[in-house]
Amino acid sequence: MHPTALRLRPLQHQDAKTLAGWGQDELFCWHAGWTVTSSAALDDFWVRHIEEPPDGLVRLAAEDADRELVGYVDLHGSNPGERELGFVIGPSRHWGSGLGRRAAEAALTYGFKELTLECVWAEALAANIASVKILRSVGMQETGEGGPGVFLGKDSYYLQFRTTRDNGMGRLER
């Protein structure tokens, strides 16, 4: 496998401790918008979330070639043919290795092939240059601006992106 290759799988109960551990990485929390809290509180949150995920949320673990949990992807929404893409790579020591792009690609492939979606959309704060770059690199087209937000203490605004099955699958299968 390529060093940055990854696979998606359902979240499992034992993932809660790993996900909770990311909460001790202050750099990760600052970038991801997580509140730094106790490992026990985060572990409880993740156990509940894995056992009873919110309605309309498909959240999948992203594992690297060594089967280490290095992130997760979300496809969220209640529209039958459309979902919002989200992705998180953690902890911060994994950043910069191409995993964010691989996670986004894998989520799009899953959404179009497994969930038979027609459209996937996403938002990223303009100040979050890495996330914006990833969304563009997987072929998502910028469609406009959303509301205001804050990234790393800096006022920003959301950029909105979208791709369709026809555009997304053609690009991903190349």
C-alpha positions as a LaTeX table, in Angstrom:
\begin{tabular}{lrrr}
\hline
Residue & $x$ (\AA) & $y$ (\AA) & $z$ (\AA) \\
\hline
Met1 & 0.00 & 0.00 & 0.00 \\
His2 & 1.07 & 3.57 & $-0.65$ \\
Pro3 & 2.27 & 5.19 & 2.62 \\
Thr4 & $-0.66$ & 7.60 & 2.62 \\
Ala5 & $-3.25$ & 5.00 & 1.54 \\
Leu6 & $-6.15$ & 4.45 & 3.88 \\
Arg7 & $-9.36$ & 2.51 & 4.14 \\
Leu8 & $-12.72$ & 3.39 & 5.61 \\
Arg9 & $-14.60$ & 1.18 & 8.06 \\
Pro10 & $-17.41$ & 1.60 & 10.59 \\
Leu11 & $-16.39$ & 3.14 & 13.89 \\
Gln12 & $-15.96$ & 0.52 & 16.62 \\
His13 & $-16.31$ & 0.73 & 20.37 \\
Gln14 & $-12.53$ & 0.52 & 20.90 \\
Asp15 & $-12.06$ & 3.63 & 18.69 \\
Ala16 & $-13.53$ & 5.81 & 21.45 \\
Lys17 & $-10.28$ & 5.81 & 23.47 \\
Thr18 & $-8.21$ & 6.79 & 20.42 \\
Leu19 & $-10.61$ & 9.57 & 19.44 \\
Ala20 & $-10.74$ & 10.79 & 23.04 \\
Gly21 & $-6.93$ & 10.83 & 23.10 \\
Trp22 & $-6.90$ & 13.35 & 20.27 \\
Gly23 & $-8.52$ & 15.75 & 22.73 \\
Gln24 & $-5.20$ & 16.00 & 24.57 \\
Asp25 & $-3.47$ & 17.34 & 21.43 \\
Glu26 & $-3.92$ & 21.09 & 21.88 \\
Leu27 & $-2.83$ & 21.91 & 18.32 \\
Phe28 & $-5.36$ & 19.43 & 16.93 \\
Cys29 & $-8.13$ & 20.81 & 19.18 \\
Trp30 & $-7.36$ & 24.38 & 18.18 \\
His31 & $-7.54$ & 23.58 & 14.46 \\
Ala32 & $-10.54$ & 21.21 & 14.69 \\
Gly33 & $-12.55$ & 23.49 & 16.97 \\
Trp34 & $-12.66$ & 20.90 & 19.75 \\
Thr35 & $-12.82$ & 21.99 & 23.37 \\
Val36 & $-9.91$ & 20.63 & 25.40 \\
Thr37 & $-11.51$ & 18.56 & 28.12 \\
Ser38 & $-10.83$ & 15.42 & 30.11 \\
Ser39 & $-10.12$ & 12.14 & 28.37 \\
Ala40 & $-12.88$ & 10.49 & 30.42 \\
Ala41 & $-15.50$ & 13.01 & 29.24 \\
Leu42 & $-14.39$ & 12.63 & 25.62 \\
Asp43 & $-14.33$ & 8.85 & 25.92 \\
Asp44 & $-17.92$ & 8.90 & 27.21 \\
Phe45 & $-18.93$ & 11.22 & 24.36 \\
Trp46 & $-17.39$ & 8.94 & 21.72 \\
Val47 & $-18.82$ & 5.74 & 23.21 \\
Arg48 & $-22.32$ & 7.27 & 23.13 \\
His49 & $-21.74$ & 8.64 & 19.63 \\
Ile50 & $-20.54$ & 5.29 & 18.28 \\
Glu51 & $-23.37$ & 3.35 & 19.92 \\
Glu52 & $-26.10$ & 5.82 & 18.91 \\
Pro53 & $-24.97$ & 8.09 & 16.06 \\
Pro54 & $-27.05$ & 11.16 & 15.29 \\
Asp55 & $-29.77$ & 10.78 & 12.65 \\
Gly56 & $-28.54$ & 11.34 & 9.13 \\
Leu57 & $-24.86$ & 10.93 & 9.97 \\
Val58 & $-22.63$ & 8.35 & 8.34 \\
Arg59 & $-19.28$ & 8.57 & 10.15 \\
Leu60 & $-16.54$ & 6.15 & 9.14 \\
Ala61 & $-13.12$ & 5.54 & 10.64 \\
Ala62 & $-10.11$ & 6.15 & 8.39 \\
Glu63 & $-7.25$ & 3.69 & 8.93 \\
Asp64 & $-3.75$ & 3.87 & 7.47 \\
Ala65 & $-1.82$ & 0.94 & 6.00 \\
Asp66 & $-0.83$ & $-0.17$ & 9.54 \\
Arg67 & $-4.52$ & $-0.18$ & 10.57 \\
Glu68 & $-3.98$ & 2.82 & 12.85 \\
Leu69 & $-7.01$ & 5.08 & 13.25 \\
Val70 & $-5.83$ & 8.36 & 11.69 \\
Gly71 & $-9.10$ & 10.15 & 11.11 \\
Tyr72 & $-12.74$ & 9.89 & 10.22 \\
Val73 & $-15.05$ & 11.06 & 7.49 \\
Asp74 & $-18.63$ & 12.23 & 7.67 \\
Leu75 & $-21.42$ & 12.18 & 5.13 \\
His76 & $-24.25$ & 14.02 & 6.84 \\
Gly77 & $-27.74$ & 15.02 & 5.88 \\
Ser78 & $-31.31$ & 13.90 & 5.48 \\
Asn79 & $-31.73$ & 14.52 & 1.72 \\
Pro80 & $-31.78$ & 11.09 & 0.04 \\
Gly81 & $-29.44$ & 11.99 & $-2.85$ \\
Glu82 & $-27.23$ & 14.58 & $-1.18$ \\
Arg83 & $-24.90$ & 14.73 & 1.83 \\
Glu84 & $-22.39$ & 17.11 & 3.38 \\
Leu85 & $-18.76$ & 15.93 & 3.42 \\
Gly86 & $-16.61$ & 16.35 & 6.49 \\
Phe87 & $-13.22$ & 14.89 & 7.39 \\
Val88 & $-10.83$ & 15.02 & 10.33 \\
Ile89 & $-7.26$ & 13.75 & 10.54 \\
Gly90 & $-5.82$ & 13.28 & 14.01 \\
Pro91 & $-3.77$ & 13.68 & 15.96 \\
Ser92 & $-1.78$ & 16.59 & 14.51 \\
Arg93 & 1.36 & 14.47 & 13.97 \\
His94 & $-0.46$ & 12.95 & 10.96 \\
Trp95 & $-0.96$ & 16.28 & 9.20 \\
Gly96 & 0.91 & 17.08 & 6.02 \\
Ser97 & 1.18 & 13.47 & 4.83 \\
Gly98 & $-1.70$ & 13.48 & 2.33 \\
Leu99 & $-4.17$ & 11.70 & 4.60 \\
Gly100 & $-6.73$ & 14.51 & 4.46 \\
Arg101 & $-6.91$ & 14.28 & 0.68 \\
Arg102 & $-7.11$ & 10.47 & 0.79 \\
Ala103 & $-9.87$ & 10.65 & 3.40 \\
Ala104 & $-11.89$ & 13.13 & 1.32 \\
Glu105 & $-11.43$ & 11.00 & $-1.82$ \\
Ala106 & $-12.48$ & 7.84 & 0.04 \\
Ala107 & $-15.55$ & 9.59 & 1.45 \\
Leu108 & $-16.62$ & 10.80 & $-1.99$ \\
Thr109 & $-16.15$ & 7.32 & $-3.46$ \\
Tyr110 & $-18.17$ & 5.81 & $-0.60$ \\
Gly111 & $-20.90$ & 8.41 & $-0.96$ \\
Phe112 & $-21.28$ & 7.97 & $-4.70$ \\
Lys113 & $-20.85$ & 4.18 & $-4.87$ \\
Glu114 & $-22.23$ & 2.86 & $-1.58$ \\
Leu115 & $-24.83$ & 5.50 & $-0.71$ \\
Thr116 & $-25.62$ & 6.19 & $-4.40$ \\
Leu117 & $-25.59$ & 9.93 & $-3.80$ \\
Glu118 & $-26.08$ & 12.33 & $-6.67$ \\
Cys119 & $-24.39$ & 15.31 & $-4.98$ \\
Val120 & $-21.92$ & 15.97 & $-2.17$ \\
Trp121 & $-21.29$ & 19.42 & $-0.75$ \\
Ala122 & $-18.88$ & 20.83 & 1.81 \\
Glu123 & $-17.92$ & 24.03 & 3.57 \\
Ala124 & $-14.53$ & 25.14 & 4.83 \\
Leu125 & $-13.44$ & 28.36 & 6.43 \\
Ala126 & $-11.41$ & 30.39 & 3.93 \\
Ala127 & $-8.71$ & 30.85 & 6.58 \\
Asn128 & $-8.34$ & 27.05 & 6.83 \\
Ile129 & $-6.11$ & 26.92 & 3.77 \\
Ala130 & $-5.32$ & 23.19 & 4.11 \\
Ser131 & $-8.98$ & 22.14 & 4.07 \\
Val132 & $-9.82$ & 24.45 & 1.17 \\
Lys133 & $-6.87$ & 23.04 & $-0.79$ \\
Ile134 & $-8.04$ & 19.46 & $-0.12$ \\
Leu135 & $-11.60$ & 20.17 & $-1.28$ \\
Arg136 & $-10.30$ & 21.75 & $-4.49$ \\
Ser137 & $-7.82$ & 18.91 & $-5.06$ \\
Val138 & $-10.56$ & 16.26 & $-5.00$ \\
Gly139 & $-12.48$ & 18.11 & $-7.68$ \\
Met140 & $-15.07$ & 19.94 & $-5.63$ \\
Gln141 & $-16.16$ & 23.17 & $-7.29$ \\
Glu142 & $-16.48$ & 26.36 & $-5.28$ \\
Thr143 & $-20.08$ & 27.54 & $-5.43$ \\
Gly144 & $-20.13$ & 30.60 & $-3.20$ \\
Glu145 & $-19.61$ & 32.05 & 0.23 \\
Gly146 & $-21.44$ & 31.19 & 3.40 \\
Gly147 & $-21.62$ & 32.90 & 6.74 \\
Pro148 & $-18.87$ & 34.15 & 9.00 \\
Gly149 & $-16.69$ & 31.97 & 11.21 \\
Val150 & $-13.47$ & 31.99 & 13.17 \\
Phe151 & $-10.40$ & 29.86 & 12.50 \\
Leu152 & $-7.42$ & 29.93 & 14.87 \\
Gly153 & $-8.75$ & 33.12 & 16.43 \\
Lys154 & $-9.00$ & 34.87 & 13.06 \\
Asp155 & $-12.29$ & 36.11 & 11.60 \\
Ser156 & $-13.07$ & 34.33 & 8.36 \\
Tyr157 & $-16.01$ & 33.14 & 6.27 \\
Tyr158 & $-17.12$ & 29.81 & 4.86 \\
Leu159 & $-16.42$ & 28.82 & 1.28 \\
Gln160 & $-19.00$ & 26.44 & $-0.17$ \\
Phe161 & $-18.15$ & 23.53 & $-2.48$ \\
Arg162 & $-20.11$ & 20.95 & $-4.42$ \\
Thr163 & $-19.58$ & 17.99 & $-6.72$ \\
Thr164 & $-21.94$ & 15.61 & $-8.46$ \\
Arg165 & $-21.79$ & 11.89 & $-9.11$ \\
Asp166 & $-20.95$ & 12.47 & $-12.80$ \\
Asn167 & $-18.15$ & 14.92 & $-12.03$ \\
Gly168 & $-16.91$ & 13.24 & $-8.85$ \\
Met169 & $-16.76$ & 9.61 & $-9.98$ \\
Gly170 & $-15.11$ & 10.46 & $-13.28$ \\
Arg171 & $-12.38$ & 12.36 & $-11.48$ \\
Leu172 & $-11.92$ & 9.79 & $-8.70$ \\
Glu173 & $-11.65$ & 6.81 & $-11.08$ \\
Arg174 & $-8.78$ & 8.30 & $-13.12$ \\
\hline
\end{tabular}
